[in-house]
Amino acid sequence: VVDIWGGVRDEKGQPWEEDTMAMSFSTSKGIVSTLIHILADRAMIDYDETVAHYWPEFAQGGKGGITVRDLLTHGSGLVSGGLGASIAPQRGPSDTLATFIPRLAAVPLDFQPGTLWRYSGQAGFDVLSRIVEIASGQPFDRFLQDRIFGPCGMTSTWFQVPGSATARLSTNYAVMGGVLLPIDP
């Protein structure tokens, strides 16, 4: 954990304590990828299978050709900085992967799958997380707990931070208009 405030968890001076937690954001992509590799190793997922195989809504609007590999390598064209990114739905706190992914399936692609590399900040890995649920037959957070967090002894790491633990979260910040401002996790 990087402590940018010199021993405190926010600009107000609250101390960084042993049980203070920080959001992982994009570092979670490695965790999702690990789950995909676990399932592929067990022949429950094929890297070159189309996403539509796991989630039929993706057969619509030219997305039928997106493969698991395209999502893993940021080559899917799904919410990759173009038109799709400008109109993509935002995932709300009450959305599950099962309710959110169909809305992503309606977003136009920014380019044809496999033709370019462009970072997919969240959408591609949300789709991969839903594929984990479908292939494993378990909710994503349960599979994550059973396969990674539990065996590694990570008792304060979750896919969704429970309400009882939110007070332990450090403040998240973003640069907006050249100024570092606190944002909601």
VOGU-3710 file (C-alpha; in Angstrom, 3 decimals, decimal comma):
1> vvdiwggvrd> 0,000/0,000/0,000  1,335/3,389/-0,959  0,929/5,974/1,809  0,950/9,357/0,051  0,033/11,280/3,188  2,955/10,329/5,480  1,154/8,063/7,943  -2,399/9,277/7,462  -5,249/7,851/5,394  -6,658/11,122/4,061
11> ekgqpweedt> -6,102/14,869/3,858  -7,924/15,303/7,198  -5,118/13,569/9,071  -6,888/10,366/10,121  -4,131/7,881/10,981  -3,316/4,990/8,690  -3,934/2,052/10,993  -3,099/-1,619/10,742  -6,622/-2,434/9,536  -6,989/0,504/7,100
21> mamsfstskg> -7,946/-0,721/3,642  -7,420/0,725/0,163  -9,372/0,018/-3,025  -7,425/-2,006/-5,576  -9,069/-0,729/-8,793  -7,057/-1,911/-11,841  -4,848/-4,273/-9,874  -7,948/-6,443/-9,688  -7,479/-7,249/-13,393  -4,685/-9,646/-12,455
31> ivstlihila> -6,997/-11,371/-9,990  -9,801/-11,739/-12,549  -7,249/-13,044/-15,066  -6,058/-15,606/-12,524  -9,615/-16,878/-12,072  -10,013/-17,176/-15,854  -6,728/-19,135/-16,019  -7,877/-21,435/-13,198  -11,056/-22,217/-15,132  -9,183/-22,610/-18,423
41> dramidydet> -6,752/-25,012/-16,735  -9,773/-27,107/-15,733  -11,158/-26,908/-19,322  -14,181/-24,938/-18,088  -13,243/-21,915/-20,237  -11,581/-21,794/-23,644  -9,565/-18,637/-24,382  -10,632/-18,706/-28,033  -14,332/-19,290/-27,377  -16,577/-16,343/-28,115
51> vahywpefaq> -18,169/-14,441/-25,287  -21,544/-15,171/-26,917  -20,950/-18,846/-26,095  -21,144/-17,954/-22,398  -23,495/-14,973/-22,663  -25,784/-15,045/-25,752  -26,568/-11,288/-25,671  -23,077/-10,718/-27,054  -24,050/-12,296/-30,383  -25,895/-9,035/-31,192
61> ggkggitvrd> -24,424/-5,923/-32,812  -21,150/-7,355/-34,113  -19,969/-8,496/-30,700  -20,345/-12,190/-31,537  -16,669/-12,365/-32,454  -15,272/-11,150/-29,115  -13,314/-13,961/-27,485  -12,188/-14,499/-23,921  -8,648/-13,863/-25,207  -9,726/-10,503/-26,710
71> llthgsglvs> -11,074/-9,438/-23,315  -7,946/-10,588/-21,470  -5,609/-8,763/-23,874  -7,611/-5,515/-24,239  -8,414/-6,284/-27,864  -12,194/-6,622/-27,624  -13,225/-3,106/-28,708  -15,699/-3,061/-25,818  -15,678/0,338/-24,065  -12,111/0,997/-25,190
81> gglgasiapq> -12,027/4,778/-25,399  -14,209/5,453/-28,460  -17,936/5,915/-28,982  -18,753/2,931/-26,775  -16,916/4,507/-23,856  -18,858/7,753/-24,235  -22,267/6,045/-24,019  -21,507/3,003/-21,854  -23,749/2,527/-18,834  -22,271/3,018/-15,396
91> rgpsdtlatf> -22,488/0,144/-12,959  -24,536/1,139/-9,935  -24,232/-0,181/-6,389  -27,317/-2,365/-6,788  -26,171/-3,863/-10,116  -24,982/-7,436/-10,171  -22,812/-8,774/-12,967  -25,892/-10,619/-14,245  -27,937/-7,401/-14,443  -25,163/-5,116/-15,684
101> iprlaavpld> -23,538/-7,185/-18,449  -26,668/-7,235/-20,668  -26,531/-3,424/-20,705  -22,896/-3,581/-21,837  -23,906/-5,953/-24,613  -25,974/-3,115/-26,113  -22,992/-0,724/-26,366  -21,427/-0,380/-29,849  -17,872/-1,610/-30,235  -15,068/0,935/-30,578
111> fqpgtlwrys> -13,318/-1,353/-33,109  -13,605/-4,901/-34,401  -12,376/-7,517/-31,917  -8,758/-8,540/-32,363  -7,839/-5,652/-34,691  -6,419/-3,165/-32,151  -5,152/-2,931/-28,600  -6,856/-0,367/-26,401  -7,116/-0,439/-22,650  -10,558/-1,466/-21,426
121> gqagfdvlsr> -10,658/0,069/-17,991  -13,538/-1,896/-16,559  -16,033/-3,296/-19,058  -13,896/-6,112/-20,436  -13,047/-7,390/-16,980  -16,652/-7,069/-15,811  -17,596/-9,357/-18,713  -14,784/-11,761/-17,757  -16,062/-11,746/-14,173  -19,518/-12,708/-15,415
131> iveiasgqpf> -17,965/-15,514/-17,480  -16,322/-16,751/-14,261  -19,777/-16,886/-12,670  -21,299/-18,754/-15,613  -18,449/-21,260/-16,031  -17,979/-21,926/-12,303  -21,663/-21,959/-11,387  -20,887/-19,679/-8,422  -21,299/-15,966/-7,763  -18,065/-14,161/-8,633
141> drflqdrifg> -17,319/-13,073/-5,063  -17,825/-16,633/-3,749  -15,529/-18,165/-6,384  -12,967/-15,438/-5,691  -13,108/-16,135/-1,958  -12,883/-19,919/-2,426  -10,040/-19,877/-4,963  -7,838/-16,909/-4,032  -8,710/-14,836/-0,971  -9,494/-17,717/1,397
151> pcgmtstwfq> -6,488/-19,923/0,530  -4,194/-16,882/0,733  -5,555/-15,864/4,157  -6,850/-12,543/2,806  -9,559/-11,949/5,415  -10,130/-8,258/4,625  -10,277/-8,457/0,840  -13,594/-8,505/-1,007  -15,108/-8,020/-4,442  -17,694/-5,735/-2,789
161> vpgsatarls> -16,667/-4,203/0,539  -19,342/-5,035/3,130  -20,980/-2,115/4,907  -19,395/-3,153/8,199  -15,917/-2,566/6,740  -16,405/0,695/4,804  -15,286/2,831/7,758  -11,838/1,215/7,398  -11,421/2,388/3,773  -8,902/5,079/2,984
171> tnyavmggvl> -10,142/8,000/0,915  -9,855/7,652/-2,879  -8,705/10,612/-4,945  -8,764/11,656/-8,582  -7,254/14,577/-10,428  -10,084/16,766/-11,726  -9,305/20,055/-13,392  -5,696/19,785/-12,239  -6,714/19,409/-8,593  -6,536/16,294/-6,419
181> lpidp> -10,048/15,752/-5,063  -11,588/13,024/-2,892  -14,004/10,698/-4,678  -16,398/8,027/-3,457  -15,021/4,447/-3,589
//
